[in-house]
Amino acid sequence: MLPAWLAIASVFLHLLAAAFWVGGMLFLGIVVVPALRGTPERARMVERIGLLFERAGIGALLLVLLTGLLNLWFRGVRSVEQLWETPVGRMGLLKLGLFLGMVGLSLWHNRVLGKRAVRLLQEAPEHLQTRQLWRWSSWVGRLVLVVSLVLVFLGVLLARGVSLW
Ligand code: HEM
């Protein structure tokens, strides 16, 4: 009885953490960033909100990873070899690879591009380089969102027994 409840709890927490991550990014991109555009507070607020979301996002992503591995275990992937020897394992491996790539992209977006863009916006708001860096940072942020949405789609396939390879 206990493992069945644990499996349900694990999927529930996986969905909750994934919803926080994807929903948070959509909210930032669709509501927060446009609302701050053109305001004198823009650079400071983007930096502050970004830092707060990063902190909560790290917690959510750790939970996604932990429950994702647990979900795989409950779906019968009980050894490392089964990650490439079974269809469910291979889908899990694909999700794991994309997940790690997405985390790397997200760190690059927050810690390198975003940080530099905020600094440039404070020092030289009208400079061409500032605008270019903001555009770059924004495209990398969108890519993080797209990869996250692909991870949702792969999760839906996986939960219905569909394997892509
Ligand atoms: C940001 C990253 C991720 C997102 C947004 C995400 C999203 C989702 C969603 C929405 C589902 C539910 C599909 C459904 O019930 O129809 C799901 C299921 C699943 N995910 Fe993820 N996922 C992520 C990362 C991972 C990782 C890293 C793993 C493996 C280590 C993983 C393994 C699984 C498994 C095994 C299921 C099937 C759960 C079940 O029904 O037993 N996910 N995922």
Residues whose N, C-alpha, C, O or C-beta is under 5 A from the ligand:
A	BS01	HEM	V11 A18 V64 L65 G68 L69 N71 L72 G92 K95 L96 F99 S148 L151 V152 G155 V156 L158 A159
